[in-house]
Amino acid sequence: MKLSIIDEKLKIEFTLKEQLLAVRWQKIWQIPLSHITQVTTAEPQSSWKELRAPGSFIPGVVKAGTYYTNRGKEFWYVNRETDYLTIELQNESYKRIILTVDNSESWRQQIVPIQN
């Protein structure tokens, strides 16, 4: 996955493998920075009560796709890595996007100043 910030939008570009595992048909996801309310790098909470629809889950390997939780609709694409980036949203169909990406703290710092 590749992240970039272009024209006041966070752009997330998925590889074909990531699209298939997450059952996401769009290769590129663009989110206006004004819709991002918070960005954190702490390990996100997860529980067995989440409903995956659609997506993939292989314990200890990958959690990918749309999950319905008590927090609302979330998109997850995490793997064994622990470099989490959690993006809280408003005015979007998803309440949170949770990713594992290289240099998550750097991404958090890039997104936070722009949104304020």
N, CA, C and O atoms as a GROMACS GRO file, in nm:
protein
  464
    1MET      N    1   0.085  -0.116   0.000
    1MET     CA    2   0.000   0.000   0.000
    1MET      C    3   0.089   0.123   0.000
    1MET      O    4   0.198   0.125   0.058
    2LYS      N    5   0.039   0.224  -0.068
    2LYS     CA    6   0.116   0.347  -0.080
    2LYS      C    7   0.028   0.463  -0.035
    2LYS      O    8  -0.085   0.478  -0.080
    3LEU      N    9   0.082   0.546   0.056
    3LEU     CA   10   0.011   0.664   0.102
    3LEU      C   11   0.074   0.788   0.042
    3LEU      O   12   0.194   0.794   0.019
    4SER      N   13  -0.010   0.889   0.017
    4SER     CA   14   0.039   1.019  -0.028
    4SER      C   15  -0.064   1.125   0.009
    4SER      O   16  -0.181   1.094   0.034
    5ILE      N   17  -0.020   1.248   0.011
    5ILE     CA   18  -0.110   1.360   0.035
    5ILE      C   19  -0.103   1.449  -0.088
    5ILE      O   20   0.002   1.505  -0.120
    6ILE      N   21  -0.218   1.462  -0.156
    6ILE     CA   22  -0.225   1.539  -0.279
    6ILE      C   23  -0.355   1.619  -0.279
    6ILE      O   24  -0.462   1.564  -0.253
    7ASP      N   25  -0.346   1.747  -0.308
    7ASP     CA   26  -0.463   1.834  -0.320
    7ASP      C   27  -0.556   1.825  -0.199
    7ASP      O   28  -0.677   1.806  -0.214
    8GLU      N   29  -0.497   1.838  -0.080
    8GLU     CA   30  -0.576   1.838   0.044
    8GLU      C   31  -0.651   1.707   0.068
    8GLU      O   32  -0.755   1.705   0.135
    9LYS      N   33  -0.598   1.597   0.013
    9LYS     CA   34  -0.658   1.465   0.032
    9LYS      C   35  -0.550   1.364   0.067
    9LYS      O   36  -0.439   1.368   0.015
   10LEU      N   37  -0.587   1.271   0.157
   10LEU     CA   38  -0.503   1.156   0.184
   10LEU      C   39  -0.538   1.051   0.081
   10LEU      O   40  -0.654   1.011   0.068
   11LYS      N   41  -0.439   1.006   0.008
   11LYS     CA   42  -0.460   0.907  -0.097
   11LYS      C   43  -0.399   0.774  -0.052
   11LYS      O   44  -0.281   0.768  -0.017
   12ILE      N   45  -0.481   0.669  -0.052
   12ILE     CA   46  -0.436   0.534  -0.016
   12ILE      C   47  -0.448   0.450  -0.143
   12ILE      O   48  -0.558   0.434  -0.197
   13GLU      N   49  -0.337   0.398  -0.189
   13GLU     CA   50  -0.336   0.316  -0.311
   13GLU      C   51  -0.301   0.172  -0.274
   13GLU      O   52  -0.194   0.145  -0.219
   14PHE      N   53  -0.392   0.081  -0.306
   14PHE     CA   54  -0.377  -0.059  -0.270
   14PHE      C   55  -0.316  -0.140  -0.384
   14PHE      O   56  -0.339  -0.111  -0.502
   15THR      N   57  -0.238  -0.242  -0.348
   15THR     CA   58  -0.190  -0.338  -0.447
   15THR      C   59  -0.305  -0.433  -0.480
   15THR      O   60  -0.406  -0.434  -0.410
   16LEU      N   61  -0.291  -0.510  -0.585
   16LEU     CA   62  -0.396  -0.606  -0.623
   16LEU      C   63  -0.418  -0.707  -0.510
   16LEU      O   64  -0.532  -0.741  -0.479
   17LYS      N   65  -0.312  -0.755  -0.450
   17LYS     CA   66  -0.324  -0.851  -0.339
   17LYS      C   67  -0.403  -0.790  -0.223
   17LYS      O   68  -0.491  -0.855  -0.166
   18GLU      N   69  -0.373  -0.665  -0.190
   18GLU     CA   70  -0.444  -0.597  -0.081
   18GLU      C   71  -0.592  -0.579  -0.116
   18GLU      O   72  -0.679  -0.596  -0.031
   19GLN      N   73  -0.620  -0.544  -0.240
   19GLN     CA   74  -0.759  -0.530  -0.284
   19GLN      C   75  -0.834  -0.662  -0.269
   19GLN      O   76  -0.948  -0.663  -0.221
   20LEU      N   77  -0.773  -0.771  -0.309
   20LEU     CA   78  -0.837  -0.902  -0.301
   20LEU      C   79  -0.862  -0.944  -0.156
   20LEU      O   80  -0.970  -0.991  -0.123
   21LEU      N   81  -0.761  -0.927  -0.070
   21LEU     CA   82  -0.777  -0.965   0.070
   21LEU      C   83  -0.881  -0.880   0.142
   21LEU      O   84  -0.954  -0.930   0.228
   22ALA      N   85  -0.888  -0.752   0.108
   22ALA     CA   86  -0.982  -0.661   0.172
   22ALA      C   87  -1.118  -0.660   0.102
   22ALA      O   88  -1.212  -0.596   0.149
   23VAL      N   89  -1.128  -0.731  -0.010
   23VAL     CA   90  -1.248  -0.731  -0.093
   23VAL      C   91  -1.289  -0.585  -0.119
   23VAL      O   92  -1.402  -0.543  -0.095
   24ARG      N   93  -1.192  -0.512  -0.168
   24ARG     CA   94  -1.210  -0.370  -0.202
   24ARG      C   95  -1.184  -0.354  -0.350
   24ARG      O   96  -1.074  -0.381  -0.398
   25TRP      N   97  -1.285  -0.311  -0.423
   25TRP     CA   98  -1.274  -0.308  -0.569
   25TRP      C   99  -1.204  -0.183  -0.620
   25TRP      O  100  -1.149  -0.184  -0.730
   26GLN      N  101  -1.203  -0.077  -0.542
   26GLN     CA  102  -1.134   0.045  -0.584
   26GLN      C  103  -0.988   0.038  -0.544
   26GLN      O  104  -0.956   0.010  -0.428
   27LYS      N  105  -0.901   0.065  -0.639
   27LYS     CA  106  -0.758   0.061  -0.612
   27LYS      C  107  -0.714   0.182  -0.530
   27LYS      O  108  -0.624   0.172  -0.447
   28ILE      N  109  -0.776   0.297  -0.554
   28ILE     CA  110  -0.736   0.421  -0.488
   28ILE      C  111  -0.850   0.474  -0.403
   28ILE      O  112  -0.965   0.480  -0.447
   29TRP      N  113  -0.817   0.512  -0.281
   29TRP     CA  114  -0.914   0.569  -0.187
   29TRP      C  115  -0.863   0.708  -0.151
   29TRP      O  116  -0.752   0.722  -0.101
   30GLN      N  117  -0.944   0.809  -0.176
   30GLN     CA  118  -0.906   0.946  -0.143
   30GLN      C  119  -1.000   1.002  -0.036
   30GLN      O  120  -1.122   0.995  -0.048
   31ILE      N  121  -0.939   1.056   0.069
   31ILE     CA  122  -1.014   1.108   0.183
   31ILE      C  123  -0.975   1.254   0.203
   31ILE      O  124  -0.857   1.284   0.225
   32PRO      N  125  -1.071   1.345   0.196
   32PRO     CA  126  -1.038   1.486   0.222
   32PRO      C  127  -0.978   1.500   0.362
   32PRO      O  128  -1.030   1.443   0.458
   33LEU      N  129  -0.871   1.576   0.374
   33LEU     CA  130  -0.807   1.596   0.504
   33LEU      C  131  -0.904   1.660   0.604
   33LEU      O  132  -0.892   1.638   0.724
   34SER      N  133  -0.999   1.737   0.555
   34SER     CA  134  -1.097   1.800   0.644
   34SER      C  135  -1.190   1.698   0.708
   34SER      O  136  -1.259   1.731   0.805
   35HIS      N  137  -1.194   1.574   0.657
   35HIS     CA  138  -1.278   1.469   0.714
   35HIS      C  139  -1.203   1.386   0.819
   35HIS      O  140  -1.262   1.299   0.883
   36ILE      N  141  -1.075   1.414   0.835
   36ILE     CA  142  -0.994   1.341   0.934
   36ILE      C  143  -0.996   1.418   1.065
   36ILE      O  144  -0.957   1.535   1.070
   37THR      N  145  -1.044   1.352   1.171
   37THR     CA  146  -1.055   1.420   1.301
   37THR      C  147  -0.939   1.389   1.394
   37THR      O  148  -0.906   1.469   1.482
   38GLN      N  149  -0.877   1.272   1.377
   38GLN     CA  150  -0.766   1.233   1.465
   38GLN      C  151  -0.686   1.124   1.397
   38GLN      O  152  -0.739   1.044   1.321
   39VAL      N  153  -0.555   1.123   1.426
   39VAL     CA  154  -0.466   1.019   1.375
   39VAL      C  155  -0.379   0.973   1.491
   39VAL      O  156  -0.317   1.055   1.559
   40THR      N  157  -0.375   0.841   1.514
   40THR     CA  158  -0.293   0.786   1.623
   40THR      C  159  -0.209   0.670   1.572
   40THR      O  160  -0.236   0.614   1.465
   41THR      N  161  -0.108   0.635   1.650
   41THR     CA  162  -0.022   0.522   1.616
   41THR      C  163  -0.026   0.413   1.723
   41THR      O  164   0.050   0.316   1.716
   42ALA      N  165  -0.113   0.429   1.820
   42ALA     CA  166  -0.127   0.327   1.926
   42ALA      C  167  -0.192   0.202   1.869
   42ALA      O  168  -0.264   0.208   1.770
   43GLU      N  169  -0.167   0.090   1.933
   43GLU     CA  170  -0.231  -0.034   1.890
   43GLU      C  171  -0.382  -0.022   1.906
   43GLU      O  172  -0.430   0.009   2.015
   44PRO      N  173  -0.458  -0.047   1.798
   44PRO     CA  174  -0.604  -0.031   1.806
   44PRO      C  175  -0.670  -0.146   1.881
   44PRO      O  176  -0.618  -0.258   1.885
   45GLN      N  177  -0.786  -0.116   1.940
   45GLN     CA  178  -0.863  -0.220   2.008
   45GLN      C  179  -0.934  -0.306   1.905
   45GLN      O  180  -0.982  -0.256   1.803
   46SER      N  181  -0.941  -0.432   1.934
   46SER     CA  182  -1.010  -0.527   1.847
   46SER      C  183  -1.071  -0.634   1.937
   46SER      O  184  -1.016  -0.667   2.042
   47SER      N  185  -1.185  -0.688   1.895
   47SER     CA  186  -1.246  -0.794   1.976
   47SER      C  187  -1.315  -0.895   1.885
   47SER      O  188  -1.333  -0.872   1.765
   48TRP      N  189  -1.352  -1.006   1.943
   48TRP     CA  190  -1.418  -1.113   1.868
   48TRP      C  191  -1.560  -1.075   1.829
   48TRP      O  192  -1.622  -1.143   1.747
   49LYS      N  193  -1.614  -0.967   1.887
   49LYS     CA  194  -1.752  -0.925   1.860
   49LYS      C  195  -1.768  -0.855   1.725
   49LYS      O  196  -1.881  -0.828   1.684
   50GLU      N  197  -1.658  -0.825   1.658
   50GLU     CA  198  -1.665  -0.753   1.531
   50GLU      C  199  -1.721  -0.842   1.420
   50GLU      O  200  -1.690  -0.962   1.413
   51LEU      N  201  -1.802  -0.783   1.336
   51LEU     CA  202  -1.859  -0.855   1.223
   51LEU      C  203  -1.783  -0.815   1.096
   51LEU      O  204  -1.783  -0.698   1.059
   52ARG      N  205  -1.720  -0.911   1.032
   52ARG     CA  206  -1.644  -0.886   0.910
   52ARG      C  207  -1.736  -0.908   0.790
   52ARG      O  208  -1.794  -1.015   0.774
   53ALA      N  209  -1.750  -0.805   0.705
   53ALA     CA  210  -1.837  -0.821   0.590
   53ALA      C  211  -1.814  -0.710   0.488
   53ALA      O  212  -1.864  -0.599   0.510
   54PRO      N  213  -1.744  -0.730   0.384
   54PRO     CA  214  -1.662  -0.846   0.348
   54PRO      C  215  -1.517  -0.824   0.390
   54PRO      O  216  -1.479  -0.714   0.432
   55GLY      N  217  -1.437  -0.927   0.380
   55GLY     CA  218  -1.296  -0.916   0.413
   55GLY      C  219  -1.232  -1.050   0.440
   55GLY      O  220  -1.291  -1.155   0.414
   56SER      N  221  -1.110  -1.044   0.492
   56SER     CA  222  -1.030  -1.163   0.520
   56SER      C  223  -0.974  -1.154   0.661
   56SER      O  224  -0.945  -1.045   0.711
   57PHE      N  225  -0.958  -1.270   0.724
   57PHE     CA  226  -0.894  -1.275   0.854
   57PHE      C  227  -0.819  -1.406   0.866
   57PHE      O  228  -0.879  -1.514   0.860
   58ILE      N  229  -0.688  -1.396   0.883
   58ILE     CA  230  -0.603  -1.511   0.909
   58ILE      C  231  -0.528  -1.475   1.038
   58ILE      O  232  -0.438  -1.391   1.034
   59PRO      N  233  -0.562  -1.537   1.150
   59PRO     CA  234  -0.503  -1.499   1.279
   59PRO      C  235  -0.351  -1.491   1.274
   59PRO      O  236  -0.283  -1.584   1.230
   60GLY      N  237  -0.298  -1.378   1.321
   60GLY     CA  238  -0.154  -1.357   1.325
   60GLY      C  239  -0.092  -1.322   1.192
   60GLY      O  240   0.029  -1.299   1.184
   61VAL      N  241  -0.173  -1.317   1.084
   61VAL     CA  242  -0.118  -1.289   0.951
   61VAL      C  243  -0.179  -1.162   0.892
   61VAL      O  244  -0.106  -1.070   0.857
   62VAL      N  245  -0.312  -1.158   0.880
   62VAL     CA  246  -0.376  -1.043   0.817
   62VAL      C  247  -0.520  -1.026   0.867
   62VAL      O  248  -0.591  -1.124   0.891
   63LYS      N  249  -0.559  -0.903   0.881
   63LYS     CA  250  -0.698  -0.866   0.907
   63LYS      C  251  -0.729  -0.755   0.807
   63LYS      O  252  -0.672  -0.646   0.815
   64ALA      N  253  -0.819  -0.784   0.714
   64ALA     CA  254  -0.841  -0.690   0.604
   64ALA      C  255  -0.988  -0.684   0.567
   64ALA      O  256  -1.057  -0.786   0.561
   65GLY      N  257  -1.036  -0.562   0.543
   65GLY     CA  258  -1.171  -0.546   0.495
   65GLY      C  259  -1.256  -0.458   0.584
   65GLY      O  260  -1.206  -0.383   0.667
   66THR      N  261  -1.387  -0.469   0.565
   66THR     CA  262  -1.484  -0.389   0.638
   66THR      C  263  -1.529  -0.466   0.762
   66THR      O  264  -1.563  -0.584   0.755
   67TYR      N  265  -1.528  -0.396   0.875
   67TYR     CA  266  -1.569  -0.455   1.002
   67TYR      C  267  -1.672  -0.365   1.066
   67TYR      O  268  -1.656  -0.243   1.070
   68TYR      N  269  -1.778  -0.424   1.117
   68TYR     CA  270  -1.882  -0.351   1.189
   68TYR      C  271  -1.859  -0.376   1.337
   68TYR      O  272  -1.860  -0.490   1.383
   69THR      N  273  -1.838  -0.268   1.412
   69THR     CA  274  -1.805  -0.278   1.554
   69THR      C  275  -1.899  -0.189   1.635
   69THR      O  276  -1.983  -0.119   1.579
   70ASN      N  277  -1.885  -0.194   1.766
   70ASN     CA  278  -1.964  -0.103   1.850
   70ASN      C  279  -1.920   0.042   1.832
   70ASN      O  280  -1.990   0.133   1.878
   71ARG      N  281  -1.807   0.065   1.768
   71ARG     CA  282  -1.758   0.200   1.738
   71ARG      C  283  -1.812   0.250   1.605
   71ARG      O  284  -1.804   0.370   1.575
   72GLY      N  285  -1.867   0.160   1.524
   72GLY     CA  286  -1.916   0.196   1.391
   72GLY      C  287  -1.846   0.115   1.284
   72GLY      O  288  -1.774   0.020   1.315
   73LYS      N  289  -1.867   0.152   1.160
   73LYS     CA  290  -1.808   0.082   1.045
   73LYS      C  291  -1.660   0.122   1.032
   73LYS      O  292  -1.626   0.240   1.030
   74GLU      N  293  -1.574   0.019   1.023
   74GLU     CA  294  -1.429   0.042   1.017
   74GLU      C  295  -1.368  -0.034   0.900
   74GLU      O  296  -1.418  -0.139   0.859
   75PHE      N  297  -1.259   0.021   0.845
   75PHE     CA  298  -1.182  -0.049   0.743
   75PHE      C  299  -1.048  -0.086   0.806
   75PHE      O  300  -0.979   0.000   0.861
   76TRP      N  301  -1.012  -0.213   0.797
   76TRP     CA  302  -0.886  -0.263   0.851
   76TRP      C  303  -0.801  -0.320   0.739
   76TRP      O  304  -0.850  -0.392   0.652
   77TYR      N  305  -0.672  -0.287   0.741
   77TYR     CA  306  -0.573  -0.362   0.664
   77TYR      C  307  -0.447  -0.364   0.748
   77TYR      O  308  -0.362  -0.275   0.739
   78VAL      N  309  -0.437  -0.467   0.832
   78VAL     CA  310  -0.321  -0.483   0.919
   78VAL      C  311  -0.263  -0.622   0.900
   78VAL      O  312  -0.333  -0.718   0.867
   79ASN      N  313  -0.132  -0.629   0.921
   79ASN     CA  314  -0.063  -0.757   0.911
   79ASN      C  315   0.017  -0.779   1.039
   79ASN      O  316  -0.015  -0.720   1.142
   80ARG      N  317   0.117  -0.860   1.033
   80ARG     CA  318   0.196  -0.894   1.154
   80ARG      C  319   0.270  -0.774   1.211
   80ARG      O  320   0.308  -0.775   1.328
   81GLU      N  321   0.291  -0.674   1.131
   81GLU     CA  322   0.364  -0.556   1.176
   81GLU      C  323   0.287  -0.486   1.286
   81GLU      O  324   0.166  -0.505   1.300
   82THR      N  325   0.356  -0.405   1.364
   82THR     CA  326   0.289  -0.331   1.471
   82THR      C  327   0.300  -0.181   1.450
   82THR      O  328   0.283  -0.104   1.545
   83ASP      N  329   0.329  -0.140   1.329
   83ASP     CA  330   0.341   0.002   1.295
   83ASP      C  331   0.203   0.052   1.251
   83ASP      O  332   0.177   0.072   1.132
   84TYR      N  333   0.114   0.072   1.350
   84TYR     CA  334  -0.027   0.105   1.323
   84TYR      C  335  -0.047   0.252   1.291
   84TYR      O  336   0.023   0.339   1.343
   85LEU      N  337  -0.143   0.278   1.204
   85LEU     CA  338  -0.190   0.413   1.175
   85LEU      C  339  -0.343   0.406   1.179
   85LEU      O  340  -0.405   0.344   1.093
   86THR      N  341  -0.402   0.471   1.278
   86THR     CA  342  -0.548   0.473   1.293
   86THR      C  343  -0.596   0.612   1.259
   86THR      O  344  -0.553   0.711   1.318
   87ILE      N  345  -0.687   0.619   1.163
   87ILE     CA  346  -0.739   0.746   1.113
   87ILE      C  347  -0.887   0.753   1.148
   87ILE      O  348  -0.967   0.674   1.100
   88GLU      N  349  -0.922   0.849   1.233
   88GLU     CA  350  -1.061   0.871   1.272
   88GLU      C  351  -1.124   0.967   1.173
   88GLU      O  352  -1.063   1.068   1.135
   89LEU      N  353  -1.248   0.936   1.129
   89LEU     CA  354  -1.313   1.013   1.023
   89LEU      C  355  -1.447   1.072   1.065
   89LEU      O  356  -1.512   1.023   1.158
   90GLN      N  357  -1.486   1.176   0.995
   90GLN     CA  358  -1.622   1.232   1.004
   90GLN      C  359  -1.670   1.255   0.861
   90GLN      O  360  -1.590   1.274   0.770
   91ASN      N  361  -1.800   1.254   0.843
   91ASN     CA  362  -1.861   1.276   0.711
   91ASN      C  363  -1.814   1.175   0.606
   91ASN      O  364  -1.804   1.208   0.488
   92GLU      N  365  -1.787   1.054   0.649
   92GLU     CA  366  -1.748   0.944   0.562
   92GLU      C  367  -1.830   0.822   0.601
   92GLU      O  368  -1.884   0.817   0.711
   93SER      N  369  -1.840   0.724   0.512
   93SER     CA  370  -1.916   0.603   0.546
   93SER      C  371  -1.844   0.520   0.653
   93SER      O  372  -1.909   0.447   0.728
   94TYR      N  373  -1.712   0.531   0.661
   94TYR     CA  374  -1.633   0.462   0.763
   94TYR      C  375  -1.602   0.558   0.877
   94TYR      O  376  -1.577   0.677   0.854
   95LYS      N  377  -1.605   0.507   1.000
   95LYS     CA  378  -1.569   0.587   1.117
   95LYS      C  379  -1.419   0.586   1.142
   95LYS      O  380  -1.362   0.684   1.192
   96ARG      N  381  -1.354   0.474   1.107
   96ARG     CA  382  -1.209   0.461   1.127
   96ARG      C  383  -1.147   0.379   1.016
   96ARG      O  384  -1.211   0.291   0.958
   97ILE      N  385  -1.022   0.411   0.987
   97ILE     CA  386  -0.938   0.330   0.898
   97ILE      C  387  -0.817   0.290   0.981
   97ILE      O  388  -0.750   0.376   1.039
   98ILE      N  389  -0.789   0.161   0.987
   98ILE     CA  390  -0.676   0.111   1.064
   98ILE      C  391  -0.583   0.038   0.969
   98ILE      O  392  -0.623  -0.058   0.903
   99LEU      N  393  -0.458   0.083   0.962
   99LEU     CA  394  -0.360   0.028   0.868
   99LEU      C  395  -0.231  -0.005   0.942
   99LEU      O  396  -0.204   0.051   1.048
  100THR      N  397  -0.152  -0.095   0.886
  100THR     CA  398  -0.012  -0.105   0.926
  100THR      C  399   0.068  -0.056   0.807
  100THR      O  400   0.056  -0.106   0.696
  101VAL      N  401   0.151   0.045   0.834
  101VAL     CA  402   0.231   0.108   0.730
  101VAL      C  403   0.370   0.135   0.784
  101VAL      O  404   0.388   0.152   0.905
  102ASP      N  405   0.467   0.140   0.697
  102ASP     CA  406   0.601   0.180   0.739
  102ASP      C  407   0.597   0.326   0.782
  102ASP      O  408   0.529   0.408   0.720
  103ASN      N  409   0.668   0.358   0.887
  103ASN     CA  410   0.682   0.496   0.935
  103ASN      C  411   0.548   0.559   0.973
  103ASN      O  412   0.518   0.672   0.934
  104SER      N  413   0.467   0.487   1.050
  104SER     CA  414   0.335   0.538   1.087
  104SER      C  415   0.344   0.670   1.164
  104SER      O  416   0.259   0.758   1.146
  105GLU      N  417   0.444   0.686   1.249
  105GLU     CA  418   0.457   0.811   1.325
  105GLU      C  419   0.485   0.928   1.231
  105GLU      O  420   0.434   1.038   1.251
  106SER      N  421   0.565   0.905   1.131
  106SER     CA  422   0.592   1.009   1.032
  106SER      C  423   0.464   1.048   0.958
  106SER      O  424   0.439   1.166   0.935
  107TRP      N  425   0.382   0.948   0.922
  107TRP     CA  426   0.254   0.977   0.857
  107TRP      C  427   0.160   1.052   0.949
  107TRP      O  428   0.091   1.144   0.905
  108ARG      N  429   0.157   1.014   1.075
  108ARG     CA  430   0.073   1.085   1.171
  108ARG      C  431   0.111   1.232   1.177
  108ARG      O  432   0.025   1.320   1.176
  109GLN      N  433   0.242   1.258   1.184
  109GLN     CA  434   0.291   1.395   1.192
  109GLN      C  435   0.261   1.474   1.064
  109GLN      O  436   0.237   1.595   1.069
  110GLN      N  437   0.263   1.407   0.950
  110GLN     CA  438   0.234   1.476   0.823
  110GLN      C  439   0.085   1.511   0.811
  110GLN      O  440   0.050   1.617   0.760
  111ILE      N  441  -0.001   1.422   0.859
  111ILE     CA  442  -0.145   1.443   0.845
  111ILE      C  443  -0.197   1.543   0.948
  111ILE      O  444  -0.276   1.630   0.913
  112VAL      N  445  -0.154   1.532   1.073
  112VAL     CA  446  -0.209   1.615   1.181
  112VAL      C  447  -0.190   1.765   1.158
  112VAL      O  448  -0.288   1.839   1.171
  113PRO      N  449  -0.071   1.816   1.124
  113PRO     CA  450  -0.058   1.960   1.105
  113PRO      C  451  -0.143   2.015   0.990
  113PRO      O  452  -0.191   2.128   0.996
  114ILE      N  453  -0.162   1.936   0.888
  114ILE     CA  454  -0.237   1.980   0.771
  114ILE      C  455  -0.384   1.996   0.806
  114ILE      O  456  -0.450   2.089   0.759
  115GLN      N  457  -0.436   1.907   0.888
  115GLN     CA  458  -0.580   1.910   0.917
  115GLN      C  459  -0.618   2.022   1.012
  115GLN      O  460  -0.736   2.058   1.019
  116ASN      N  461  -0.524   2.079   1.086
  116ASN     CA  462  -0.557   2.186   1.182
  116ASN      C  463  -0.553   2.323   1.121
  116ASN      O  464  -0.578   2.422   1.189
   0.00000   0.00000   0.00000
